[in-house]
Amino acid sequence: MSRSSGAAHAPSPFRQPKAVWAVAFACVISFMGIGLVDPILPSLSGQLDASHAEVELLFTSYLVVTAIAMLVTGWVSSRIGAKKTLIAGLVLIVAFAALAGASSGIWGIVGFRAGWGLGNALFIATSLAVIVGSASGGFAGAIVLYETALGLGIATGPLVGGLLGTVSWRGPFFGVSVLMLVALVATVVLLEPTPVPEHRASLAEPIRALRHRALATTSGVGLLYNWGFFTMLGYAPFLMGGLDPIALGGVFFGWGLLVALFAVFGAPWCKERFGTARTLYAALVGIAVLLAAIGLFDTVPAVVIVAVILSGIVVGLNNTLVTTAVMSISPVPRPTASATYGFVRFIGGGLAPLAAGLLAGALGASVPFLIAAVVVLAGAALLATIHGPLQDADADSVREGASQERADAEAAVREVPGLPAESVIAEDALQHDRR
């Protein structure tokens, strides 16, 4: 961050109210849930006498429910307000994570992970808006804080899962429940009540948004990419030579660290120098190559481990820039675009691990990874059909007061009473560039 003299000061993520820190802490714990179960997948399979396909349902139930719930988060928050939506999501995560830890069989865990996914959707869809709306002394700092929380959660989730998993496979679930309970109490106490928005979103808005070609195409790319990503995340632990939970946690911690670094720092740098489209082509091809390497050398644990860790680079780039593309070229308000994109991409992420388990059991472990590599390449080909709009969006992002950004910002002003229009408009443009 650069410093300026006089009245204008560079926003700092360390000059925020306690409410912002409370929600940011909850974000870290929530994002930990993405990779938390990775290190204990082999343990769960062995101790609960579950097949690989059954264990993969931990991802499927969580992500498919998250996807479907994305369609209703706007409807809920527009009727009860952001704080109540946030609290509802946190309560569900606390309850269902604890119930998953107390389960006696794989099917109980799968069911409770679905409830966890519902809470996660309500929380994730609302947390960024709450952080920005509660920030003071610089909204840019709040955005940096959110992105940092996301990165820390993705990186530390597998590590915490590995450490607690050495005690028991129940440890990671109870651990998240306790940490989220702390976050829930902090949010209730520190976050001021938020008003109910004047505009009430309809349930059909995210589905109707798919009529727009640019959004439908970009969401399709997200689905195909997530198929490859969650094939790797969900099934690769079974190919790492019987590593214990701590070692598996270390592998995915290295992966998550690269995801965080390249999502926050690498993606903006690459976008500025090479453009969104070219960077995404390279990232998608890179993911496909790494998936193919795992498929071709599935019996060589060292290759699998190195490929998984290196994938953090291209996953970080892709996560940020595909989201940027969705928000840049979608002709609908960003909350609607985000819900639509989340619904489509998490469907792919949820079905891929289950398919990997079934395919590996029937045809061999290399097959799901080779299929995933082809699927991701298909995503790159699909992305090429909107190359022009992506280039136009890059050009618009450097012009002050782009129409889409200003329209979204003016809509946000109506949703956040008391927030100066100029602040929201400026922050909307900043958020667009960073994502």
N, C-alpha and C positions, 0 to 999 in steps of 0.2 A: 504494500500500500504506500502511495506517495503522500507526503505531507504538504499542506499549503498553509500560507500565512493568513493572518487576519481572521475574519469571521468564519471563513470556510475551512473546515477540518475534514481530513479523510476519515470516513467511518471506520470504527474499530469493533471487532467482534467481542472485545473485552469491556466495552462500555455499554452494557445492556442491562435492563431491569432483571430482577430475580425471576420474574415470570418467564422471560425469554430463556434463561438458563434452565429452568425447570422443564420446559417443553423440549429444549435441545437435548437434555439428558434422556428424556423419554424417547426421543428420536434415535439416539444411540442404541438403546436397549431394543427398540422395535426393529431396527435394521439388523441387529444381531440375529434375529430370528431367521433370516434368510439362510445363513450357513451354519446355524447352531447345531443341526442334527447331522451334518456331514461326518464328523469324527466318530459318531456312535452308530452309524449305519451298520457296519459289520458286527458290532457288539449286539445290536438289537436283533439282527438276523440270527445270530448264534444262540443268544440267551432266550429268545422268545420263540425259537423254532419256526421262524418265518422265512419264506422264500424272498429272493431279491426283489421280485415284482411286488410282493406285499409290502416290503419295507419302503419301496419307492412311492407307495401311496401316501407316505408322510408328506412328500412334496405335492403330489397331485391334489389331495384334499385341501391342503393349505392354499395352494395357488389358484385352483379352479374356483373355490369359494371367494378368494380375494378378487378374482376377475369379475365374477357375477356381482359381488357387492359394490364394485366400482360404479355400476350403473345406478345405484341408489344412494350413494354418499351425498351427492349434490341435493337430492330430494330431501334427505334427512336434515342436513346442515341448514338448508334454507328454511326449515320449519322450526327447529329447536335452537339454532344458533351454533356458532363454532365451538365454544367452550363445552357445551353439553355433548356435542358430537364427539369431541376429543375425549371427554371423560367416559362416555359410553364405550368407545373403542378400547381405552385402557382397562376398564373394568372387565370387558370380555377377554382381553389378553391375559390378565391376572388369573381369572377364573379357569379358563380353558388350558392354560399352560400348567397350572397346578393339577387339574384333573388328568391331563396327559401323563404327568409324573406319577400319579397315583394309580394309573391303569394297570391291569394285570395281563393284558394281551395286546397284540399288535392292532387288532381292529378297534379297540377302545382308544388307543393313541391316534389312529387315523381319524376317527370321528371327532375327537377333541381338537386335533389340529385344524379341522374344518372350522370349528368355532373360533379358534385362534385367528384363522384367516379373515373371518368376518370382522373381528376387532381390529385387525391390522389394516384393513381397507378403510374403516372409519377413521382411524388415527392418521394414517399416512396421507389420506386425501385432504385432511384438515390442518395438519401440523404446520406446513409452510405458511399458509395464510395467517395462522394464529401468531407465529413468530414475527412475521412482517408487521401485522397489525398491532402487536404489543411492543415493538421495538421503539427505542428513543435514542437520540444522539447519532443517528445514521442508520438508514435501512440497509445500506450495502453491507454493513457489518453483520446484520442479522442473516443475510443471504449466505455470507461466507460461513457463519456459524452453522447454518443448516447443512451446507455441503460438507463441512468438516464432520458434523455428527453422522451424516450418512456414511462417509468414508470410514470413520472410526468403528461404526457398527458393523459394516461389512467385513472389516479387517479383524475385529476382535471376536466376532461371533464364533467362528470355528475354534479359536484358541480357548475361549471360555468353555465351549462345548467339550473340547478335548480334556481340559483340566478337570472339570466336574465329571466328565464321563469315566475317568479313571476310578472314581469312587463308586459310581453306579450309573447305569444308563438313565436312571431317573434324575440324576443331578442337574443336567442342563435345563430340564423342564422346570424343576422347582426353583433353580437359580434365576431364570427369567421371570418367573412369577413373583419372587421376592423383590427383585430389582424394579419391576414394573409397578409393584405396590408402592414402593418408595416414590417413584415418578408420579403415580396417581395422587398420592397425598400432597406432594409438592405442587402439582398442577391445580388441585382443588384450592389449596391455601393461597398460592401466590398469583394465580392468573385471575385478573379481573373479569367479571361477567361480560360476555359479548352480546350485542343486540341481535335480535332476529332480523335477517335481511328483509327488505321490502319486497324483493322479487322472489317468488317461489318457483324453484326449478321443477320441471316435469320429469317423470320417469322416462319418457320417450326421447328426450333431447340427445343423450349419447348415441342411441341407435340411429336416430334421424341424421346425425352428423356423418354417418358412413355413406350418405348419398354423395358427399363431396369426394371427388376422385383423389385429390391430393392427400386428404386425411386417411381415406380407405387404403391407399397404396402404402403410405408410410406405416400405418398400423399393421398391414400385411408383412412388411419388412420386419417389424418388431416381432411378430409371431414367429416367422421363420428363423430369425436370429435367436430368439429365446428357446426355440426347439434345440438348437445346437448347444446353447449356453447351459441349459438345465440338463441336457443329456450328460454333459461333462460334470456338472456340479453334483448331479444325483448318482451317477454310476461309477465315476472314476475311483472313488474310495475303495471299491471292491477289487481294483486292479493294482493296488499299491503294495503288494507283497505282504499282506497281513500286518501292517503297521498298527501299533496300539493307538488308543484315542489321543494321547498327547502328541505323538508323532504326526498323526493325521491332522490334528489341530494346527501344528506348526506349518505343515505344507499349505493348508488353506489360509493361514495367517499371512504367509508370504504372498499368496495369490491376492488376498484381500487388500494388502498394503499397496500392491501395484495397481489394483483397481482404483483405490482412493487417490493415489498420486496422479494417475493419468486421467482420471475423471475431472479432478479439480484443476490441475495445472497443464497436463498434456493436451487435453481436448481444445481448450481455448487457443493454445499456441499453434496447434496443427490447423485449426480452422482459419486462423488469421493468415497463415502462410500458404496453405494448400487448398483452402475452401472445404466446406462441409462435404460435398459430394465425393471428391477425390479421397479425403481422409476416411470416409465411410467405406468406400470401395476397398481400400487397403486394409481396414480393420476387419471387414467381413471375410475377405480372402485369407487374412492372417488366422482368423478363428477356424476357418475351414481347413487350412493346412495343419493346424495343431490337432484338430479333431481327427483328421486322416492319419496323422502320426500315431495317435493313441490307438486307432483302429488297426493299423498295420503292425504295431509293436505292443499289442495288448498284453503279451506275456513277459514284457520287459519292464518291471516296476520303475526303474530309473527314468526311462523315456516318458512314462505316464506322469511321474512326479514333475519332471522338468516342463513338460508340455502344459500341465495344469497351472504351474506357477507363472510361466510366461504368458499364458492366456490372460492374466490379469491386465497386461498392457493393453491388448486390443479390446478386452471387455470394458475397461475404463473409458477408452475413447468412444466406443460404440454406445455405451449407456448414456453418456452426456450428449453426443451429437445426434443420435436418433431422436431423443427427446427434444433437442433444439429444433430439429427438422419438423417434428410434429407441430410444435408451437409456432414455428415461423411461417409455414405454408398453409396452415389450416384456416379456412375462411369462417371459423366459428370462434366464440369466446374461449379463452384458454382453459377455464375449468371444465367446459364441455369436451374440448379436445383431449385434455388429460384423462378424463374418465373414459372416453371412447378408446383411446390408445391403451390405457391400462387394462381394460376389458379384453381387447383382442390379444395383446401380447402375453398376458398371464394365462390365457387359455392354452397357448402354445407351450409356455413354461410348465404348466401343470400336467399336460398330457405326455410330454416328452420323457420324463423319468419312468413313468409306468410302461410306456412303449419300449424303453431301453431294457427294463427288467424282463419283459416278455420276450423280446427279440433275442436277448442274450441267452435266456434259458432255452429257447428253441433252436437258434441258429449259431450261437457262439458270441462271445463278448465283443468281437471286432465289428460285427454287423451294425449295431446301433450307432457306433461312432462314424462309420463310413457313410451310413445313411444321413446322419446329422451333418456331415461335411457337405454333402450334395444339397441338402435343404438350405444351409446357410449360403451356398453359392447361388441358389435360386433367389435368395433374398437380395443378393448383390445385383442380379439381373433385373429383378423387379424394381429396385431402387433406380436403376438406369432409366426407367421410363418416366421419371420425374426429375431428370438431371437439370432441365431448364428452370423449373420452379425453385429448385434448391439454389441454383446460382443467383436467381433473382432475389431470393430471400437473403442471401449473403450480402448482396449489394444494398438491399433495403436496410439491413441491420447497421450499416455504417452511416446512414443518412439520418439526420436529426428529425425526430417527430414522424417516424414512419406511421402510416395510417392504421395498420393493424395494432401496433403497440398502443397508439393513442386511444383507439376504440376500446381496447381491453382495459386500459387504465381508467377511462371514464366510467366504464361499467363497474370497475373495482371501487371507485369513489362512492357509487350508489350503495355498494354492499358494505362499506366500512364507514358508518357515520362518524363525523368528527375528524376524519383524516384529510389533510389538505390535498386538493386535487393535484397541485403541482408536485407534491412529494410522491404521490402514487404514480403519476405519469413518468416522472424521472426514474423511479425505482423499477417500474415495469420494463422500461427499456434496458436498464442495467441487468435485471433478472434474465431477460431474454438473451442478452449477449453471453452471460455466464453459463446459462444452461445449454 
